[in-house]
Amino acid sequence: MKAGIINVTGYAGSELARILYRHPEVEVISVTGRSAAGQKLGQVFPHLAALDLDITEELQGNLDIVFSSLPHKASAEAVIPLLKQGIKVVDISADFRLKRAEQYEEWYGVAHPDPSYLEDAVYGLTELHQEEVSAAQLVANPGCFSTSAILALAPAVKLGLIEPDIIIDSKSGVSGAGRGLSMTTHFSEVNENTLAYALGGHRHLPEIAQELSLMTDESLDITFLPHLVPMTRGILSSCYARLRPEQAGEGATASKRVREAYEEFYRDHPFAVVTPQPPQTKQTLGNNQCLIYPTVDHRTGRLIVISCLDNLVKGAAGQAVQNMNLMCQLPQETALESLAVYP
Ligand SMILES: NC(=O)c1ccc[n+]([C@@H]2O[C@H](COP(=O)([O-])OP(=O)(O)OC[C@H]3O[C@@H](n4cnc5c(N)ncnc54)[C@H](OP(=O)(O)O)[C@@H]3O)[C@@H](O)[C@H]2O)c1
């Protein structure tokens, strides 16, 4: 298959090129960039020189599938003409994740370029929507925080193990903010510093609520608070909610029931891994896994779930390739089996 990457010069785009280089069924034949158009990919990213591609302003050639890693709004504008030509698209931006155009406008501050695509777009959290992804022309790749939070909470919400009052406390490395320069991501601002941000509401909250609400009839109260920490890649989410003893049991029974429920829920999903110990971001560096550790705080009767992933792999480019594999009827693991980099 012939693939194209729109905006290869961002972090998500360059990570896509790196992963697809080793894909046995896909050849990347066209990559675009704005300010870097006209240069060789290897000039901008020496580690990607082996792809031997020119960065162009527009996509070129006959493409079977296109990934867009543009910022929101620009992304929808770029992919809609491709969808009209029948090309498969995985959009890494937020443009097709929310089902309601008013909600998109409320959170992103712009009108959606074409809401008629929202209904058919499939939210590409592969573990929850595998069948729909396999049949989709347009997949909306989930946000990085959203992936870690939804996978951490989906079994508990679906099985009614917790009260609908949920706290998600997430930490992200700086590459989550992209490659563009800003004061907040400047080395001397980030190094030896930790801060909470978006206390008034982060843009990933509505997609977390949208997806978890599909699993229950109850109305969910979700507090989601992201933090920036001084590392390059990685997200770690700590999620808390009160257990329902009538569903989960108490004491050792609750611990056992919760663990069994999570293991069963993700049994057939190679990239959602229920771990025997609390996971660490470094254990996901460069791989496509979301590591999930559910446990019970017996003093308070709360469920605690720790999850972590690499924001540029399972949180962006790796998940996009996982989705593409399913859209093209390939095994979902193809090109995604690399282990984490350590130390
Ligand atoms: N970073 C992550 O962890 C992550 C995870 C999941 C999803 N995403 C999503 O993936 C998309 C890309 O994110 P990223 O972090 O890879 O971004 P990034 O590294 O910040 O890339 C942004 C670059 O895109 C180019 N650009 C900006 N506006 C453009 C426009 N209107 N048209 C063409 N090019 C434009 C600019 O490059 P030039 O100035 O060189 O033209 C800019 O530096 C975003 O929608 C983001 O929300 C990111």
The ligand as a Gaussian input file, in Angstrom:
#p B3LYP/6-31G(d) Opt

LIG

0 1
 N        2.359000      15.669000      20.399000
 C        1.575000      14.695000      20.827000
 O        1.911000      13.976000      21.784000
 C        0.261000      14.426000      20.156000
 C       -0.461000      13.296000      20.560000
 C       -1.697000      13.034000      19.956000
 C       -2.196000      13.879000      19.002000
 N       -1.487000      14.991000      18.641000
 C       -2.073000      15.853000      17.606000
 O       -1.314000      15.700000      16.426000
 C       -1.297000      16.932000      15.685000
 C        0.151000      17.324000      15.502000
 O        0.727000      17.494000      16.782000
 P        2.288000      17.576000      16.973000
 O        2.528000      17.569000      18.429000
 O        2.965000      16.589000      16.104000
 O        2.512000      19.037000      16.396000
 P        3.833000      19.859000      16.253000
 O        5.019000      19.001000      16.471000
 O        3.700000      21.085000      17.106000
 O        3.677000      20.316000      14.747000
 C        3.090000      21.542000      14.487000
 C        3.750000      22.064000      13.237000
 O        2.771000      22.008000      12.238000
 C        2.985000      23.002000      11.283000
 N        1.731000      23.712000      11.145000
 C        1.069000      24.417000      12.059000
 N       -0.069000      24.910000      11.569000
 C       -0.116000      24.517000      10.283000
 C       -1.028000      24.724000       9.241000
 N       -2.151000      25.445000       9.407000
 N       -0.760000      24.176000       8.057000
 C        0.368000      23.463000       7.862000
 N        1.271000      23.243000       8.834000
 C        1.028000      23.763000      10.021000
 C        4.034000      23.924000      11.829000
 O        5.238000      23.635000      11.170000
 P        5.954000      24.769000      10.280000
 O        5.938000      25.995000      11.126000
 O        7.299000      24.186000      10.040000
 O        5.182000      24.954000       9.051000
 C        4.112000      23.524000      13.305000
 O        5.380000      23.706000      13.850000
 C       -2.085000      17.946000      16.520000
 O       -3.387000      18.010000      16.006000
 C       -2.075000      17.336000      17.916000
 O       -3.175000      17.717000      18.677000
 C       -0.264000      15.264000      19.184000

